[in-house]
Amino acid sequence: MNGILQGNRIADVLIYLKQAIERAGYDEREIKQISKCLLEDLLDLPYVEIHLNPQRTISESQILQLHRKVKRLLAREPLQYVLGYTWFLNLKFQVSPSVLIPRPETEELVLGVIERLKGKSEGSVIDLGTGSGCIAIALKDQLPNWHVTALDLSAEALEVAALNAQLNEKEIAFSQMDIFHLSEWNMEYDAVVSNPPYVLNRDRFEMQQQVLQHEPHMALFVADDDPLIFYRAITRWSAGHLLAGGVLAFEVHEQFAHEVAALLSEYGFQATIQRDLQDKNRFVFGTR
């Protein structure tokens, strides 16, 4: 039953996890982080308490749970899918292969939007291509008096997003909508936010296998010959549906930040490019 696990103490489990996760090709830093997350989830305890009690034992049922999760990790399934959740701006989000795993850069996008809206006590914001709902729900958390709408083409993603709104006790108006049919959506907003697909098809084979094999391609990739297709559709629609003083906010491919900024300028926005914490041109903000 235990495989290479030689005992049921925390100390034994840590040795087992290091050996097993190494076989999946993770480096030392990743092994420590994955082990920490697996044990915190398994024991429902902070890691400092786990670390300080290496002789603590775990049950046979917990060992079986751990084996099942390690087996999925060895198949290069992302840790967040193995756990079934992740954290985004201190909020817990359930995730599945129906939605992209929220990234730290997208947290920066949300914070940039909040910074630009902080002078308004209330208003309306729409998140286009909501996926897990992380952007919309985090905005609602920080802007409780604002009305937040979130659209996505995927019914499966909207199910996950609605569940996350319920779990985080945030009221979000979700609807199924194709970004390329936004002309059918006639509401006006104080802010439009989107993290659309922006990875070029030609770059897919340079990506990590756990991303390529498990995360939804529809939410990741864009055609090589028209990488701005989503930005063009959203900007065109936003030009007629953003209220005076409104904010348009995009997460973008670093190679196309200047092109996206130029696109916004064509539609009458004052565009600015903002770098992420990795010093990459990651966000474009437009104001009216």
PyMOL commands that set and color helices and strands:
alter all, ss='L'
color gray80, all
select helices_A, chain A and resi 10-23+28-43+47-51+60-74+79-83+104-117+134-142+155-167+179-184+201-206+209-214+217-219+229-241+254-266
alter helices_A, ss='H'
color red, helices_A
select strands_A, chain A and resi 85-88+91-94+124-128+147-152+173-176+189-194+199-200+221-222+242-251+270-275+281-287
alter strands_A, ss='S'
color yellow, strands_A
deselect
rebuild
show_as cartoon
